[in-house]
Amino acid sequence: MLVIPIAKATKKLRERFGASLEPRDDRGSLLLEGTVPSWDAKIEAGWAAARFGYHGVVNDLMVPGVCDEALEQPPLRDGALEGAYFDVAIVGGGVIGAALARELARWELSVLVLEKEYDLAVHTSGRNDGMIHDGFAASPGTKKAAYNVRGNRLWEPLCRELGIEFKRPGSLVIFRGRTSAIAYPLMVARAKENAVDGWEYWSRARLRAEEPNVHPDQHGAFFLPSAGVLSPYKATIALAENAAANGVRFSFDTCLLSMGVEGGRVASLRTNRGEFRAGVVVNAAGNWADVVAGMAGDRFFSLHQRCGTELILDINTGATQRHIMSMPSLLQVRSKTKGGGLVLTPEGNVLAGPTARERPGREDYSTSAAELRELERHLKINTKLSLSQVISYFAGVRPCSYEEDFIIEKSRRVANLVHAAGIQSPGLASAPAIAADLAAMVVDIAAGFKAVRLRARWMPHRGTKPELRRLPLEERAQAIARDGSYGRIVCRCEEVSEGEVRDSLRTLLPVYSLDAVKRRTRAGMGRCHGAFCTPRVMEIIASETGMEPCAVSKKGPGSYLCAGKTKEHKAQAAEARS
Amino acid sequence: MTADLTMDVVVLGGGPAGLAAASGARAAGASTLVVEREERLGGILKQCVHDGFGLLRFKERLSGPEYALREAARAMAAGAQMLLEAFVTRAERGADGRFSLDCVSREGVRRVKAKALVLATGCRERTDRQAFIHGDRPAGIFTAGLAQYLVNVQGLLPGKRAVILGSGDIGLIMARRLVLEGVEVEGVYEIKGEPSGLTRNVHQCLENYGIALSLCSTVSEVRGRRRVEGVTIARTDARQRMVAGSEQAIACDTLILSVGLIPENELALSLGVPLDSATKGPRLDQNMHTLVDGVFACGNAVQVSDLADYVSESGEIAGRAAAAFALGPLRERVLVPLKAGPGLLYAVPQFVDAASPTPVVTYFRSNSSLLEGARVTIRGSACGAILSRAYLALRPPEMERLVVPERDYTGESSIFVELEREEREAIHG
């Protein structure tokens, strides 16, 4: 891409965003400084700057009333990592970090994954609809398009190895009004250009026959059979567990605070759990990847956050449709996202969403009534759906570069640093392909300081424990005969047994929190939202760990579920009064 | 797999409805099994340590656990069998017309066969998400029933400073309970213009303890990343919409919700039992017989009741009728729709079986408070007024009960429950 000279870029940006804008060429990146009146203007300026052909856009524009967000450190302080050395340090335990860790476990390398949270997949990787996109929606020629199609092919065999569910319902882009005749050839051209695995035109009658509950005002659909679904947090956890079984070390509650760079290489990494050294560093830090790049003096891009909200419908709703469905409006053509629709979970819930809204807040998962109203339109695609079936909703934040594409490359300035940044949608779908390329980069760098050989004993299969509700009755009875706790149902909505909760706490990477158990077992994920099973799960965690039930947290440090025991508090309150 | 078990009647749920159903079924001579998913009988009453239960049924003022114990003792003395910590994963009707249930417990998987089923599965609480509360999602948000379990069963304190959203009965009772445990209760907020719980609970739980009740207000937002740090309260208009600019931030570490109950009918749906969109429970006749032959329902699975006594009454009826169905010859039902007129939320049962000798006990609720008095008339499409009663007041939280006189209803195409507003003078006059 042709680089527009800085003087011309400055002129163009000032014309649109005001004279206070101070663009600079910072070692090949376009650095924006100055003040703009609103967050939207800041984002627009970043997008505009991305068209000038620089290596990246660093957007330091200030917006009145919006402060820089500080990274919240975990409260833990110890020396667990002090003085240690690893061949590879991966910053971030999301799906990219976990998939890369598993790839690297094939090699004789010592690998550490740093995760600042109490568990894996707490942020973007666990806060999406789990769709493994077909690759049609990404702009042709982008990294997104290429990685998406490759990743889509890799997930199915990978899920078999990991022992998690993968389904391929296929995706229907439904035509509204009589635009189909114009849209169809354009869609075919794009599908071809992106090398998507298959597409079909469905007539109105065919669509009605395959999806009897579809919105009556439809004019056929563009069918993409390769679209799949999986559970994004289960996939991340499974990748990490399999990596751990192959020798990768994971350190939770561990936040990277700074990096020491010497002679163009990262020499040391300082964390709240001690300072250590690493041969290669991989930046897979999700919404903080630009901050992590900055720690190594390699801030050549900025991320902006695009928040999305999804509705979760009752598990019974999955029986009312067979495919992923969306009904885009023409207004959406120029938008940065695919516009959302109805996605199925492997377990049978329908998800409606997501929305897309630029807002500051790298970890702001608050939702609003306005967004929910916006999502109601998706429910109309399936006439059997209504708001009363919504059991919950959640928000996620997409980490986006201003180029709106993935950044997957070796650092140009730091010899032993690799970036995996801007992994927005379709990041989950692309993850196995991204991990394969990252692993090749890491091995290449590592080969500069040691002989890197394939590990002789690499175990691609993750040992899995039974999911009782899916077993045939006879096998279920056998499991209960072996261990009676498989017969005690603690989560009535999702039919999860005590034994399964215990199993989830006895893995290589156990996490003793309510939400961690929920992600692994689905206990608390159903229509009662944990109103019945919360005390039981607290008791099981307590009995597995020896901690008091009142010490069990919802989601790691600070998220305590109970303030103590009633009797003790009453005594204290009485004392305080007297 | 453990051996198959064959019963006349299987009752799903061992709360006040299911236990009374078991007593009723045994009294009518049927072999009866209660399947209960928890380790002890009594359902939600086990955690209701306050008193006021049983005034109608036992003519005594009992606590929840005492009431549960009475019902359990009655059912066991009557010879009902109990399967505890057992969970029905699947229910279906076989080709022989018998129901077949897969019951999972620590002992294994047992297939239970039954001639008749009584669904006494109770209800669940609406959650914060189902009430569409926004903002952050920290720890410290509890439904009132969960908070009640933590405090009364586990001896755990949900927090130190609580806001209660919703003035349903459990919310009111928990406000008092928390104050007694030394928790600061900042207040109870109700989106509607009147309390959702019983008037007696507003007096006994809030007023007597100096807890403020704010009507026409709701929680618009929760704040706090890890644990609740506060909530925003907004005033609401007559259509329950938030009034812009009325927001007020309140610091608290706990939000407790009492925003409604939803009958649990997942098993009913799997058996093809049609539900009533108003009650969210099965549509049924005065024998608590649903529209699927052999499937009966009772208690809070049918309609959310204000008194445990009514729950047990419906259970007893369902149990007796289920036994009669299991033991007797197949009897043709003559179902006459019982329809709730304007001004009523619903009327239960939804049908009168004109071929059945069982008296019709009907329950209904008004959809708004009629404090100036009202008259309810039950009228047949052919026979005209059957019964008429004047009320000093009707309130939606309070369920009303009427026994319809026995007579031949086979000629009716419908029976109506009609509500008229009435002037107070008219009642006295």
Interface residues (C-beta under 8 A of the other chain):
Chain A: E72 N316 E363 Y365 S366 T367 S368 A369 L372 V390 I391 S392 Y393 F394 L468 R469 L473 E474 R476 A477 I480 A481 G484 S485 G487 R488 I489 R492 E495 S497 R527 C528 H529 G530 A531 F532 T534 P535 E539 P549 C550 S553 K554 K555 G556 P557 G558 S559 Y560 L561 C562 A563 G564 K565 T566 K567 H569 K570 Q572 A573 A574
Chain B: M1 T2 R37 E85 F87 T89 D102 V104 S105 R106 E107 G108 V109 R124 E125 T127 D128 R129 Q130 F132 H134 G135 D136 R137 P138 A139 G140 T143 G145 L146 Y149 L150 V151 V153 Q154 G155 L156 L157 P158 G159 K160 E181 G182 V183 E221 R225 R226 R227 D253 T254 E266 L269
